[in-house]
Amino acid sequence: MAVRMCPKCSEENLSTAVVCINCGALLPKFEETAGEEDRVLPSEEAKKNKRFTGNWLVATLLLAILIALALLLIKFAVR
């Protein structure tokens, strides 16, 4: 069965899908032509979006840790 990649998150979707099963983004129309592979490769933009998502997650986790440490310092400094 043919699959295609989401241009936003690079998730594999069925060729009959209208939206991505992972992120809900609209998928471009799938055009099957004889002699070509069934799989549509992800674009460079999709790869950049995936890296950006990973960096955003790391930054959010670091911020949460810093806030937790600041709250602990304030709690013990008051005593």
The 8 nearest C-alpha neighbors of each residue, nearest first, counted from 0:
[[1, 2, 13, 37, 14, 38, 15, 3],
 [0, 2, 37, 14, 38, 13, 3, 15],
 [3, 1, 13, 14, 38, 12, 11, 0],
 [4, 2, 39, 38, 12, 11, 14, 13],
 [3, 5, 11, 9, 41, 10, 12, 39],
 [4, 6, 9, 10, 7, 8, 19, 26],
 [5, 7, 45, 9, 8, 41, 4, 42],
 [8, 6, 45, 5, 9, 48, 24, 44],
 [7, 9, 10, 5, 49, 45, 6, 48],
 [10, 8, 5, 4, 45, 6, 7, 41],
 [9, 11, 5, 4, 8, 12, 21, 19],
 [10, 12, 4, 3, 2, 9, 5, 13],
 [13, 11, 3, 2, 4, 19, 14, 16],
 [12, 14, 2, 15, 16, 1, 3, 11],
 [13, 15, 2, 1, 16, 3, 29, 12],
 [14, 16, 13, 17, 29, 12, 2, 1],
 [17, 15, 13, 14, 18, 12, 19, 26],
 [16, 18, 26, 25, 15, 19, 27, 28],
 [19, 17, 25, 23, 26, 24, 16, 20],
 [18, 20, 23, 24, 21, 22, 5, 12],
 [21, 19, 23, 22, 18, 12, 10, 16],
 [20, 22, 19, 23, 10, 8, 24, 5],
 [21, 23, 24, 19, 20, 8, 7, 18],
 [24, 22, 19, 18, 20, 21, 25, 26],
 [25, 23, 19, 18, 22, 26, 7, 5],
 [26, 24, 18, 17, 19, 23, 27, 5],
 [25, 27, 18, 17, 5, 24, 28, 19],
 [28, 26, 29, 25, 17, 6, 5, 18],
 [27, 29, 30, 26, 17, 14, 15, 16],
 [30, 28, 14, 27, 31, 3, 15, 26],
 [31, 29, 28, 32, 14, 27, 37, 39],
 [32, 30, 29, 33, 37, 35, 36, 1],
 [33, 31, 35, 30, 34, 36, 37, 29],
 [32, 34, 35, 31, 36, 37, 30, 38],
 [33, 35, 32, 36, 37, 31, 38, 30],
 [36, 34, 33, 32, 37, 31, 38, 39],
 [35, 37, 38, 34, 39, 33, 32, 31],
 [38, 36, 1, 35, 2, 39, 31, 0],
 [37, 39, 2, 3, 36, 1, 40, 4],
 [40, 38, 3, 4, 41, 37, 2, 36],
 [39, 41, 38, 4, 42, 3, 9, 5],
 [42, 40, 4, 9, 45, 6, 39, 43],
 [41, 43, 44, 45, 6, 40, 46, 9],
 [42, 44, 46, 45, 47, 41, 48, 6],
 [43, 45, 47, 42, 46, 48, 6, 7],
 [46, 44, 6, 7, 48, 42, 47, 43],
 [45, 47, 43, 49, 44, 48, 50, 42],
 [46, 48, 44, 50, 45, 49, 51, 43],
 [49, 47, 51, 45, 46, 50, 52, 44],
 [48, 50, 52, 46, 47, 51, 8, 45],
 [51, 49, 53, 47, 52, 48, 54, 46],
 [50, 52, 48, 54, 53, 49, 55, 47],
 [53, 51, 55, 49, 50, 54, 48, 56],
 [54, 52, 56, 50, 55, 51, 57, 49],
 [55, 53, 51, 57, 56, 52, 58, 50],
 [54, 56, 52, 58, 53, 57, 51, 59],
 [55, 57, 59, 53, 54, 58, 60, 52],
 [58, 56, 60, 54, 59, 55, 61, 53],
 [57, 59, 55, 61, 56, 60, 62, 54],
 [60, 58, 62, 56, 57, 61, 55, 63],
 [59, 61, 63, 57, 62, 58, 56, 64],
 [62, 60, 64, 58, 63, 59, 57, 65],
 [61, 63, 65, 59, 60, 64, 58, 66],
 [62, 64, 60, 66, 61, 65, 67, 59],
 [65, 63, 67, 61, 62, 66, 68, 60],
 [66, 64, 62, 68, 67, 63, 69, 61],
 [65, 67, 69, 63, 68, 64, 70, 62],
 [66, 68, 64, 70, 65, 69, 63, 71],
 [69, 67, 71, 65, 70, 66, 72, 64],
 [68, 70, 66, 72, 71, 67, 65, 73],
 [69, 71, 73, 67, 68, 72, 74, 66],
 [72, 70, 74, 68, 69, 73, 75, 67],
 [71, 73, 69, 75, 70, 74, 76, 68],
 [72, 74, 76, 70, 71, 75, 69, 77],
 [73, 75, 71, 72, 76, 77, 70, 78],
 [76, 74, 72, 77, 78, 73, 71, 70],
 [75, 77, 73, 78, 74, 72, 71, 70],
 [76, 78, 75, 74, 73, 72, 71, 70],
 [77, 75, 76, 74, 73, 72, 71, 70]]
